[in-house]
Amino acid sequence: MAQKRYVTQPDMTKIVSLAKRRGFIFPSSEIYGGLGSTWDYGPLGVELKRNVKDAWWRTMVHDRDDIVGLDAAILMHPRVWEASGHVEGFTDPLVECNACNHRFRADHLENPKGPCPDCGSKGSFAESRMFNLMFETYVGPVTDSASKVWLRPETAQGIFVNFDNVLTSTRMKLPFGIAQIGKSFRNEITPGNFVFRTREFEQMEMEFFVKPGEDDQWHDYWVKTRHDWYVGLGIRPGSLRLRPHDEDELSHYAKATSDVEYLFPWGWGELEGIANRTDFDLRRHSEFSDPDYAEREAKHLMYFDQEENAHYFPYVIEPSGGADRATLAFLVDAYDEEPGKDEGKDDVRVVLRFHPDIAPAKVAILPLSRNEKLVPAAREVYNAVRKAMTCMYDDAQSIGRRYRRQDEIGTPLCVTVDFQTVEGDQAVTIRNRDTMEQVRVPIAGLVSALQGQLCEMGSTRV
């Protein structure tokens, strides 16, 4: 049953504060004053993000027989980025304020000839220049142009250059996909909005190779499928939209692109783009990596269709999402504040209504107090439950405070061990985060009862 929600657009300052206070996300290098737009995932944040990535991997790879996985290297041959067009075209227009020296993307300024958004100086911007977004580094002991490489700005190219390796080793037939989760790096001019836009981020990408002529229907399929994935994990449908790209904003390789966007507190932001990349990438890598490409009928990186008895470059449909952006969207969308029942009292219950499949912990085991009889019994229950599902143990402060703490980090179920447990019925109390209902169950059947309640809350992975 859907729960009544009290907060539809949470204050972003509250999200950032909660994320740090409860151990979801910390400013990176904070004891040294931090480093702009870099973040560390804390004990709860790393579990939340891992659950998001695991849910994506299950859906894209484990639950299908037409997609396989890959983990390509971050450092790649420099020619890869020449073939992909990143060396020549992966740039943004940069302007700098002559007064405060702050830099901005020219296309993000409302009025490039107006006052500086930071210091207010008028007419202070220098001429716009193009800025390459790739991070440069060097391989080997000598720092020169011959040893220059780039940190990858996307994971997709690692898939394309391994197309033939995967095809040969797996004997997959069209249509099929190759999925990958990994770090990417972009030297963004104006990162911001917490972990939404950062210079170091993690992508969840899949390249789905199809027969030319069937690409339009597969593009439509993946647009709907990827939208529905977010809804299935608890994002409210009213906070999502699909936005097809206009022709003038399409990437150089794309025939069509649609974004899955989420309504963040600052406005709509892209969670995932689903692009029809045509045969651009395989064709380009075939040309750039094969020295004889121009002198013969090249078949390098082509697919041989036995039914057609022909070689051709497959078209590619690419769902490309950000693990950090998805994690942020789930965090923002889960945030709720439930007003207290007593009038005149500032008694607000903060709760993260995570879908149970992505909640950092499924269950918390709580002894009623730190009594010498209750703690060993609670520990025994904890050790039994943790074998079946992610579980937390907490005995600090009063039971009421612990309930609130678990609500605030999104734990779906709490199990309380009390004196009746150890002195009488050998049963415990399960408390539901969303309904606040409590039910008494025997310890012998606790794991089964917990799994049943998690299924009622929407879980498919217990």
Beta strands, then each sheet from edge to edge (+ up, - down):
strand 1: 25-27
strand 2: 39-41
strand 3: 67-69
strand 4: 91-96
strand 5: 103-105
strand 6: 129-132
strand 7: 136-138
strand 8: 148-150
strand 9: 176-185
strand 10: 200-210
strand 11: 240-244
strand 12: 256-264
strand 13: 267-278
strand 14: 303-305
strand 15: 310-312
strand 16: 315-322
strand 17: 335-338
strand 18: 349-352
strand 19: 363-367
strand 20: 391-393
strand 21: 413-417
strand 22: 427-432
strand 23: 438-442
sheet 1: 1+ 2-
sheet 2: 3+ 9+ 10- 16+ 13- 12+ 11-
sheet 3: 5+ 4- 6+
sheet 4: 7+ 8-
sheet 5: 14+ 15-
sheet 6: 17+ 18-
sheet 7: 20+ 19+ 21+ 22- 23+
end
